[in-house]
Amino acid sequence: MTEMFIILGIMHLLGDFYFQTNRMVTNRKANIKVMLWHVLVYTITFIPAMILADMNLGRKMLLLGAVFISHLLIDKTVDFYLQRIKCKKIYRIVIDQTCHIAALYFLFWGIDTWCEELAIYHNGYLFILIILLAVKPSAILVDKLLLLLDKQDKETEFIMDAGTMIGILERIIIVTLCIFGDMSGIGFIIAAKTMVRYGEFAKEGTEDAKTKLTRTKYLFGTLASTGMALGVYGLWRILHI
């Protein structure tokens, strides 16, 4: 059963984050065709999971249809309601993802007809899951948290800029160090990053309001990114066998 949850998690992350374009993300709420395309791409991502499931074709098609309908309903109803009550974007993302994951586990709960080979590669699938979590989903959450410091809560495209790439590499390295038991290396990474940024702040000279905000965002972003990396590692500790 644990292997099933890991596989579903991988499929969900690929379908809802990695296989979606910025156009789908920004236009799906206003354009029903874009929304349907988004949900279709998401559903297709689950085909490999259906191949691994040892069940008849009719049941597999029924489950794929249920995935399509449940994802569409959540995207159209939950997010719409959260927007109406003016819920902040960061909370909307967390609630939306919680609903999607709960729906998946509800649909697939009790299905134990999975290929026996899944258990053999348990840790391999788990490693893929935590790396996927540490990259784009964590980057989006950090980005939305930093927008709160600017007192912004508007819909913006996710941009993979240099700062985002640094944060992603930072999280991957931290998670890898934790897995191999070298927790002390985390302090070295944060210290090295701080030294580089301190040099940039020193060149700016005066301590104006903009510089103070930049310092705050840097500290907040670093702590948030490190916290997410440690949270992902915690998931590894829980599910690792």
CYANA upper distance limits for C-alpha pairs under 8 A (distance plus 0.5 A):
  1 MET  CA      5 PHE  CA      7.08
  1 MET  CA    112 ASP  CA      7.03
  2 THR  CA      6 ILE  CA      6.88
  2 THR  CA    239 LEU  CA      8.20
  3 GLU  CA      7 ILE  CA      6.70
  3 GLU  CA    118 LEU  CA      6.87
  3 GLU  CA    119 ALA  CA      6.93
  3 GLU  CA    122 HIS  CA      6.75
  4 MET  CA      8 LEU  CA      6.60
  4 MET  CA    114 TRP  CA      8.11
  5 PHE  CA      9 GLY  CA      6.55
  5 PHE  CA    105 TYR  CA      7.81
  6 ILE  CA     10 ILE  CA      6.80
  6 ILE  CA    125 TYR  CA      7.32
  6 ILE  CA    126 LEU  CA      6.79
  6 ILE  CA    129 LEU  CA      7.38
  7 ILE  CA     11 MET  CA      6.76
  7 ILE  CA     49 ALA  CA      7.37
  7 ILE  CA    125 TYR  CA      7.57
  8 LEU  CA     12 HIS  CA      6.51
  8 LEU  CA     46 PHE  CA      8.33
  8 LEU  CA     49 ALA  CA      7.76
  8 LEU  CA    104 LEU  CA      7.94
  9 GLY  CA     13 LEU  CA      6.69
  9 GLY  CA    101 ILE  CA      8.22
  9 GLY  CA    129 LEU  CA      7.32
 10 ILE  CA     14 LEU  CA      6.70
 10 ILE  CA    128 ILE  CA      7.90
 10 ILE  CA    129 LEU  CA      5.90
 10 ILE  CA    132 LEU  CA      8.01
 11 MET  CA     15 GLY  CA      6.51
 11 MET  CA     45 THR  CA      6.47
 11 MET  CA     46 PHE  CA      6.27
 11 MET  CA     49 ALA  CA      8.01
 12 HIS  CA     16 ASP  CA      6.33
 12 HIS  CA     42 TYR  CA      7.97
 12 HIS  CA     45 THR  CA      8.27
 12 HIS  CA     46 PHE  CA      8.32
 12 HIS  CA    101 ILE  CA      8.28
 13 LEU  CA     17 PHE  CA      6.01
 13 LEU  CA     18 TYR  CA      7.28
 13 LEU  CA    132 LEU  CA      7.50
 13 LEU  CA    133 LEU  CA      8.03
 13 LEU  CA    137 PRO  CA      8.43
 14 LEU  CA     18 TYR  CA      5.27
 14 LEU  CA     19 PHE  CA      6.37
 14 LEU  CA     42 TYR  CA      8.42
 14 LEU  CA     45 THR  CA      7.58
 14 LEU  CA    132 LEU  CA      8.48
 15 GLY  CA     19 PHE  CA      5.87
 15 GLY  CA     20 GLN  CA      7.47
 15 GLY  CA     41 VAL  CA      7.07
 15 GLY  CA     42 TYR  CA      4.73
 15 GLY  CA     43 THR  CA      7.81
 15 GLY  CA     44 ILE  CA      8.49
 15 GLY  CA     45 THR  CA      6.02
 15 GLY  CA     46 PHE  CA      8.47
 16 ASP  CA     20 GLN  CA      6.89
 16 ASP  CA     42 TYR  CA      6.55
 17 PHE  CA    136 LYS  CA      7.50
 17 PHE  CA    137 PRO  CA      7.46
 18 TYR  CA    136 LYS  CA      7.90
 19 PHE  CA     41 VAL  CA      7.82
 19 PHE  CA     42 TYR  CA      8.20
 20 GLN  CA     24 MET  CA      6.71
 20 GLN  CA     25 VAL  CA      7.47
 20 GLN  CA     38 HIS  CA      7.41
 20 GLN  CA     41 VAL  CA      8.32
 21 THR  CA     25 VAL  CA      7.00
 22 ASN  CA     26 THR  CA      6.61
 22 ASN  CA    157 GLU  CA      6.62
 22 ASN  CA    158 PHE  CA      7.52
 23 ARG  CA     27 ASN  CA      6.26
 23 ARG  CA     28 ARG  CA      8.26
 24 MET  CA     28 ARG  CA      5.79
 24 MET  CA     34 VAL  CA      6.41
 24 MET  CA     35 MET  CA      7.57
 24 MET  CA     37 TRP  CA      8.46
 24 MET  CA     38 HIS  CA      6.68
 25 VAL  CA    157 GLU  CA      8.26
 26 THR  CA    155 GLU  CA      7.75
 26 THR  CA    156 THR  CA      8.00
 26 THR  CA    157 GLU  CA      7.36
 27 ASN  CA     31 ASN  CA      6.37
 27 ASN  CA     34 VAL  CA      7.04
 27 ASN  CA     35 MET  CA      8.20
 28 ARG  CA     32 ILE  CA      6.94
 28 ARG  CA     33 LYS  CA      8.06
 28 ARG  CA     34 VAL  CA      5.33
 28 ARG  CA     35 MET  CA      4.73
 28 ARG  CA     36 LEU  CA      8.49
 28 ARG  CA     38 HIS  CA      7.78
 29 LYS  CA     35 MET  CA      7.09
 29 LYS  CA     76 LYS  CA      8.00
 31 ASN  CA     35 MET  CA      6.81
 32 ILE  CA     36 LEU  CA      6.60
 33 LYS  CA     37 TRP  CA      6.67
 34 VAL  CA     38 HIS  CA      6.57
 35 MET  CA     39 VAL  CA      6.77
 35 MET  CA     72 LEU  CA      8.32
 36 LEU  CA     40 LEU  CA      6.51
 36 LEU  CA     72 LEU  CA      8.07
 37 TRP  CA     41 VAL  CA      6.64
 38 HIS  CA     42 TYR  CA      6.73
 39 VAL  CA     43 THR  CA      6.61
 39 VAL  CA     68 PHE  CA      6.65
 39 VAL  CA     71 HIS  CA      7.11
 39 VAL  CA     72 LEU  CA      6.73
 40 LEU  CA     44 ILE  CA      6.66
 40 LEU  CA     68 PHE  CA      7.29
 41 VAL  CA     45 THR  CA      6.92
 42 TYR  CA     46 PHE  CA      7.80
 42 TYR  CA     68 PHE  CA      8.23
 43 THR  CA     47 ILE  CA      7.95
 43 THR  CA     64 LEU  CA      6.93
 43 THR  CA     67 VAL  CA      6.79
 43 THR  CA     68 PHE  CA      6.09
 46 PHE  CA     50 MET  CA      6.95
 46 PHE  CA     64 LEU  CA      7.82
 47 ILE  CA     51 ILE  CA      6.80
 47 ILE  CA     64 LEU  CA      8.26
 48 PRO  CA     52 LEU  CA      6.92
 49 ALA  CA     53 ALA  CA      6.90
 50 MET  CA     60 LYS  CA      6.52
 52 LEU  CA    114 TRP  CA      6.53
 52 LEU  CA    115 CYS  CA      6.19
 53 ALA  CA    113 THR  CA      6.41
 53 ALA  CA    114 TRP  CA      4.88
 53 ALA  CA    115 CYS  CA      6.63
 54 ASP  CA    113 THR  CA      5.52
 54 ASP  CA    114 TRP  CA      5.75
 54 ASP  CA    115 CYS  CA      6.72
 55 MET  CA     59 ARG  CA      7.14
 55 MET  CA     60 LYS  CA      7.36
 55 MET  CA    113 THR  CA      7.11
 56 ASN  CA     60 LYS  CA      7.00
 57 LEU  CA     61 MET  CA      6.71
 58 GLY  CA     62 LEU  CA      6.70
 59 ARG  CA     63 LEU  CA      6.74
 60 LYS  CA     64 LEU  CA      6.78
 61 MET  CA     65 GLY  CA      6.64
 62 LEU  CA     66 ALA  CA      6.73
 63 LEU  CA     67 VAL  CA      6.68
 63 LEU  CA    107 LEU  CA      7.93
 64 LEU  CA     68 PHE  CA      6.77
 65 GLY  CA     69 ILE  CA      6.74
 66 ALA  CA     70 SER  CA      6.43
 66 ALA  CA    107 LEU  CA      8.03
 67 VAL  CA     71 HIS  CA      6.53
 67 VAL  CA    104 LEU  CA      7.65
 67 VAL  CA    107 LEU  CA      8.31
 68 PHE  CA     72 LEU  CA      6.70
 69 ILE  CA     73 LEU  CA      6.60
 70 SER  CA     74 ILE  CA      6.68
 70 SER  CA    100 HIS  CA      8.42
 70 SER  CA    103 ALA  CA      7.44
 71 HIS  CA     75 ASP  CA      6.64
 71 HIS  CA    100 HIS  CA      7.09
 72 LEU  CA     76 LYS  CA      6.59
 73 LEU  CA     77 THR  CA      6.32
 73 LEU  CA     78 VAL  CA      8.30
 74 ILE  CA     78 VAL  CA      5.72
 74 ILE  CA     79 ASP  CA      7.62
 74 ILE  CA     96 ASP  CA      7.88
 74 ILE  CA     99 CYS  CA      7.66
 74 ILE  CA    100 HIS  CA      7.57
 75 ASP  CA     79 ASP  CA      6.22
 75 ASP  CA     80 PHE  CA      8.12
 75 ASP  CA     96 ASP  CA      8.05
 76 LYS  CA     80 PHE  CA      6.49
 77 THR  CA     81 TYR  CA      6.57
 78 VAL  CA     82 LEU  CA      6.70
 78 VAL  CA     96 ASP  CA      7.38
 79 ASP  CA     83 GLN  CA      6.62
 79 ASP  CA     92 ARG  CA      7.24
 79 ASP  CA     96 ASP  CA      7.21
 80 PHE  CA     84 ARG  CA      6.82
 81 TYR  CA     85 ILE  CA      6.98
 82 LEU  CA     86 LYS  CA      6.72
 82 LEU  CA     87 CYS  CA      5.81
 82 LEU  CA     92 ARG  CA      6.96
 83 GLN  CA     87 CYS  CA      6.37
 87 CYS  CA     91 TYR  CA      7.15
 87 CYS  CA     92 ARG  CA      6.89
 88 LYS  CA     92 ARG  CA      6.75
 88 LYS  CA    153 ASP  CA      6.89
 89 LYS  CA     93 ILE  CA      6.73
 89 LYS  CA    144 LYS  CA      7.64
 89 LYS  CA    153 ASP  CA      6.53
 89 LYS  CA    154 LYS  CA      8.02
 89 LYS  CA    155 GLU  CA      8.38
 90 ILE  CA     94 VAL  CA      6.99
 90 ILE  CA    141 LEU  CA      7.31
 90 ILE  CA    144 LYS  CA      6.27
 90 ILE  CA    145 LEU  CA      7.22
 91 TYR  CA     95 ILE  CA      6.59
 92 ARG  CA     96 ASP  CA      6.32
 93 ILE  CA     97 GLN  CA      6.57
 94 VAL  CA     98 THR  CA      6.60
 95 ILE  CA     99 CYS  CA      6.70
 96 ASP  CA    100 HIS  CA      6.84
 97 GLN  CA    101 ILE  CA      6.64
 98 THR  CA    102 ALA  CA      6.54
 99 CYS  CA    103 ALA  CA      6.56
100 HIS  CA    104 LEU  CA      6.80
101 ILE  CA    105 TYR  CA      6.78
102 ALA  CA    106 PHE  CA      6.58
103 ALA  CA    107 LEU  CA      6.68
104 LEU  CA    108 PHE  CA      6.69
105 TYR  CA    109 TRP  CA      5.94
114 TRP  CA    118 LEU  CA      7.98
116 GLU  CA    120 ILE  CA      8.08
117 GLU  CA    121 TYR  CA      7.37
118 LEU  CA    122 HIS  CA      6.64
121 TYR  CA    125 TYR  CA      6.78
122 HIS  CA    126 LEU  CA      6.69
122 HIS  CA    240 HIS  CA      8.48
122 HIS  CA    241 ILE  CA      8.19
123 ASN  CA    127 PHE  CA      6.54
123 ASN  CA    240 HIS  CA      6.72
123 ASN  CA    241 ILE  CA      7.38
124 GLY  CA    128 ILE  CA      6.96
125 TYR  CA    129 LEU  CA      6.79
126 LEU  CA    130 ILE  CA      6.83
126 LEU  CA    236 TRP  CA      7.54
126 LEU  CA    239 LEU  CA      8.04
126 LEU  CA    240 HIS  CA      7.87
127 PHE  CA    131 ILE  CA      6.73
127 PHE  CA    236 TRP  CA      8.10
128 ILE  CA    132 LEU  CA      6.65
129 LEU  CA    133 LEU  CA      6.75
130 ILE  CA    134 ALA  CA      6.60
130 ILE  CA    232 VAL  CA      6.40
130 ILE  CA    233 TYR  CA      7.92
130 ILE  CA    235 LEU  CA      8.11
130 ILE  CA    236 TRP  CA      7.52
131 ILE  CA    135 VAL  CA      6.78
131 ILE  CA    172 ILE  CA      7.27
132 LEU  CA    136 LYS  CA      7.38
132 LEU  CA    137 PRO  CA      8.11
133 LEU  CA    137 PRO  CA      6.18
133 LEU  CA    138 SER  CA      6.76
133 LEU  CA    232 VAL  CA      7.49
134 ALA  CA    138 SER  CA      5.94
134 ALA  CA    139 ALA  CA      8.11
134 ALA  CA    168 ILE  CA      7.36
134 ALA  CA    171 ARG  CA      6.54
134 ALA  CA    172 ILE  CA      6.91
134 ALA  CA    228 MET  CA      7.84
134 ALA  CA    229 ALA  CA      6.76
134 ALA  CA    232 VAL  CA      7.26
135 VAL  CA    139 ALA  CA      6.61
135 VAL  CA    168 ILE  CA      5.81
135 VAL  CA    171 ARG  CA      8.03
135 VAL  CA    172 ILE  CA      7.98
136 LYS  CA    140 ILE  CA      6.63
136 LYS  CA    168 ILE  CA      8.25
137 PRO  CA    141 LEU  CA      6.83
138 SER  CA    142 VAL  CA      6.68
138 SER  CA    225 SER  CA      7.84
138 SER  CA    228 MET  CA      7.17
139 ALA  CA    143 ASP  CA      6.63
139 ALA  CA    164 THR  CA      7.01
139 ALA  CA    167 GLY  CA      7.72
139 ALA  CA    168 ILE  CA      7.24
139 ALA  CA    225 SER  CA      8.37
140 ILE  CA    144 LYS  CA      6.74
140 ILE  CA    158 PHE  CA      7.40
141 LEU  CA    145 LEU  CA      6.64
142 VAL  CA    146 LEU  CA      6.70
142 VAL  CA    221 GLY  CA      6.93
142 VAL  CA    224 ALA  CA      6.95
142 VAL  CA    225 SER  CA      7.07
143 ASP  CA    147 LEU  CA      6.90
144 LYS  CA    148 LEU  CA      7.20
144 LYS  CA    153 ASP  CA      8.35
145 LEU  CA    149 LEU  CA      7.65
145 LEU  CA    221 GLY  CA      8.50
146 LEU  CA    150 ASP  CA      7.41
146 LEU  CA    217 LYS  CA      6.93
146 LEU  CA    220 PHE  CA      8.12
146 LEU  CA    221 GLY  CA      7.26
147 LEU  CA    151 LYS  CA      6.79
147 LEU  CA    152 GLN  CA      5.74
147 LEU  CA    153 ASP  CA      7.07
148 LEU  CA    152 GLN  CA      6.02
148 LEU  CA    153 ASP  CA      7.10
149 LEU  CA    217 LYS  CA      7.64
159 ILE  CA    164 THR  CA      8.38
160 MET  CA    164 THR  CA      6.17
160 MET  CA    165 MET  CA      7.03
161 ASP  CA    165 MET  CA      6.79
162 ALA  CA    166 ILE  CA      6.71
163 GLY  CA    167 GLY  CA      6.80
164 THR  CA    168 ILE  CA      6.73
165 MET  CA    169 LEU  CA      6.72
166 ILE  CA    170 GLU  CA      6.51
167 GLY  CA    171 ARG  CA      6.73
167 GLY  CA    222 THR  CA      8.31
167 GLY  CA    225 SER  CA      7.13
168 ILE  CA    172 ILE  CA      6.74
169 LEU  CA    173 ILE  CA      6.58
170 GLU  CA    174 ILE  CA      6.64
170 GLU  CA    189 ILE  CA      8.03
170 GLU  CA    225 SER  CA      8.43
170 GLU  CA    226 THR  CA      8.39
171 ARG  CA    175 VAL  CA      6.55
171 ARG  CA    225 SER  CA      7.13
171 ARG  CA    226 THR  CA      7.02
171 ARG  CA    228 MET  CA      8.22
171 ARG  CA    229 ALA  CA      5.58
172 ILE  CA    176 THR  CA      6.58
172 ILE  CA    229 ALA  CA      7.95
173 ILE  CA    177 LEU  CA      6.52
174 ILE  CA    178 CYS  CA      6.65
174 ILE  CA    185 GLY  CA      8.26
174 ILE  CA    186 ILE  CA      6.39
174 ILE  CA    226 THR  CA      8.08
174 ILE  CA    229 ALA  CA      6.91
174 ILE  CA    230 LEU  CA      8.11
175 VAL  CA    179 ILE  CA      6.72
175 VAL  CA    229 ALA  CA      6.31
175 VAL  CA    230 LEU  CA      7.31
175 VAL  CA    232 VAL  CA      7.75
175 VAL  CA    233 TYR  CA      6.19
176 THR  CA    180 PHE  CA      6.87
177 LEU  CA    181 GLY  CA      6.62
177 LEU  CA    182 ASP  CA      5.52
177 LEU  CA    183 MET  CA      6.67
177 LEU  CA    185 GLY  CA      7.24
177 LEU  CA    186 ILE  CA      7.89
178 CYS  CA    182 ASP  CA      6.18
178 CYS  CA    183 MET  CA      5.91
178 CYS  CA    233 TYR  CA      7.37
179 ILE  CA    233 TYR  CA      7.72
182 ASP  CA    186 ILE  CA      8.39
183 MET  CA    187 GLY  CA      8.39
184 SER  CA    188 PHE  CA      7.60
185 GLY  CA    189 ILE  CA      6.94
186 ILE  CA    190 ILE  CA      6.89
187 GLY  CA    191 ALA  CA      6.48
188 PHE  CA    192 ALA  CA      6.54
189 ILE  CA    193 LYS  CA      6.69
190 ILE  CA    194 THR  CA      6.54
190 ILE  CA    222 THR  CA      8.37
191 ALA  CA    195 MET  CA      6.70
192 ALA  CA    196 VAL  CA      7.05
193 LYS  CA    197 ARG  CA      6.85
194 THR  CA    198 TYR  CA      6.36
195 MET  CA    199 GLY  CA      6.86
196 VAL  CA    200 GLU  CA      7.20
197 ARG  CA    201 PHE  CA      6.81
198 TYR  CA    202 ALA  CA      6.59
199 GLY  CA    203 LYS  CA      6.90
200 GLU  CA    204 GLU  CA      7.17
201 PHE  CA    205 GLY  CA      7.71
201 PHE  CA    211 THR  CA      7.94
201 PHE  CA    215 ARG  CA      8.37
204 GLU  CA    211 THR  CA      8.25
206 THR  CA    211 THR  CA      8.39
207 GLU  CA    211 THR  CA      6.27
207 GLU  CA    212 LYS  CA      7.02
208 ASP  CA    212 LYS  CA      6.84
209 ALA  CA    213 LEU  CA      6.72
210 LYS  CA    214 THR  CA      6.70
211 THR  CA    215 ARG  CA      6.67
212 LYS  CA    216 THR  CA      6.67
213 LEU  CA    217 LYS  CA      6.55
214 THR  CA    218 TYR  CA      6.59
215 ARG  CA    219 LEU  CA      6.74
216 THR  CA    220 PHE  CA      6.46
217 LYS  CA    221 GLY  CA      6.22
218 TYR  CA    222 THR  CA      6.53
219 LEU  CA    223 LEU  CA      6.68
220 PHE  CA    224 ALA  CA      6.50
221 GLY  CA    225 SER  CA      6.44
222 THR  CA    226 THR  CA      6.54
223 LEU  CA    227 GLY  CA      6.44
224 ALA  CA    228 MET  CA      6.69
225 SER  CA    229 ALA  CA      6.77
226 THR  CA    230 LEU  CA      6.73
227 GLY  CA    231 GLY  CA      6.60
228 MET  CA    232 VAL  CA      6.65
229 ALA  CA    233 TYR  CA      6.75
230 LEU  CA    234 GLY  CA      6.61
231 GLY  CA    235 LEU  CA      7.01
232 VAL  CA    236 TRP  CA      7.04
233 TYR  CA    237 ARG  CA      6.84
234 GLY  CA    238 ILE  CA      6.80
235 LEU  CA    239 LEU  CA      6.72
236 TRP  CA    240 HIS  CA      5.91
